Amino acid sequence: MAETRVRVCFIGCGHHSTESLQPAVSLIPLFNYTAACDLVGEKAMEATRRFGARKWYTDYVEMVDEESPDAVIIVGPPQLHEEAGVYCLKKGLHVFVEKPPSLTLDGAKRLMEAMKASGRICMVGTHWRHMPVHRALKTLSEKEVFGEVFRLEATYLAPDTRGAWGLSFEWGFMLNQAIHPMDCLQFLGGRVIEAEAWGVAEEGRKLAVSASLRFASGAVGSFTLGGCSPVFYERVGVQGTGGWAEAEQFKRMRYAGKKGWIEPTDPSAVQTLVFEHGSHYRGVSRPGYVEELEVFAQSVASGDHPHADAEDAYYALKTLDAIVESIRKGGRIRID
């Protein structure tokens, strides 16, 4: 398998699929894009024309049976992610689903359990952890000079003004937006085991969440969300016993350590390194999409399990559910 290309089919050819993920697949030589499926035949046909798949379908069961791909990439409403994801895993296929994996915590657990029972890979599209700047943050935080990580933080503002997929404002925001920074915190700091939160949510006007987190490692964290924002804004930070670093707006990382790198002209100055890359990374409008699908392709080809899967997504949603519960009921919520 390692020497052959991964035969992949797409289930779902809507806007996000054709503007972010299918263009990314075309940049990954390890993929052999075999067929596309959408309930609207014209969309599937257009995807084959634009991205080079050989055939198109309107029924994913028929496509899977006829094409026998190695893997599928599922991009649609969350109900499709869960339904088609479980079906394809049971058929013995490797699966990539866009976030969120389900509308419910039970549904995300069902997908995770199907992955474990099948022995196949099931990745979820939490692309923040695959962005070059967040990968650099992870690499830096694991260096000996950085010391023990004891504090993490994430701030995220997004323009959502109502609950996605007809859900309550706060839970829709968690599924559509907050899953990204939460998964990124898990990537950097491991599992969260306790959360306490405060917040306000008024559909169409305001959403604010401030949460305190405790990680299994003993580290503590802060998690701040804002909805109804005029702009997207992101910041993720990590502090260790030997240094501090933060990534901002998906492209800039700053790092300050206890030791300097040059002879300072001012002994009181703090020396900070800055890393930055362009926003149109590798020809795709946002970084992370090419990188996450590269990980998926390489994992399918090699048989190695990826560092991001349906279990990570389930625990991210479990933590977000605990935050919503803490806001509603008050107090600290334990996450088993």
Sequence and secondary structure as in RCSB ss.txt:
>XXXX:A:sequence
MAETRVRVCFIGCGHHSTESLQPAVSLIPLFNYTAACDLVGEKAMEATRRFGARKWYTDYVEMVDEESPDAVIIV
GPPQLHEEAGVYCLKKGLHVFVEKPPSLTLDGAKRLMEAMKASGRICMVGTHWRHMPVHRALKTLSEKEVFGEVF
RLEATYLAPDTRGAWGLSFEWGFMLNQAIHPMDCLQFLGGRVIEAEAWGVAEEGRKLAVSASLRFASGAVGSFTL
GGCSPVFYERVGVQGTGGWAEAEQFKRMRYAGKKGWIEPTDPSAVQTLVFEHGSHYRGVSRPGYVEELEVFAQSV
ASGDHPHADAEDAYYALKTLDAIVESIRKGGRIRID
>XXXX:A:secstr
 TTS EEEEEE  SHHIIIIIHHHHTT TTEEEEEEE SSHHHHHHHHHHH  SEEES HHHHHHHH  SEEEE 
S HHHHHHHHHHHHHTT EEEEES S SSHHHHHHHHHHHHHHTS EEEE GGGGSHHHHHHHHHHTSGGG  EE
EEEEEEE    S GGG  HHHHHIIIIIHHHHHHHHHHH  EEEEEEEEEEETTTEEEEEEEEEETTS EEEEEE
EES SS EEEEEEEETTEEEEEETTTEEEEEESS SS  SSTT   EEEEE  SSGGGSSSTTHHHHHHHHHHHH
HH    SS HHHHHHHHHHHHHHHHHHHH SEEE  
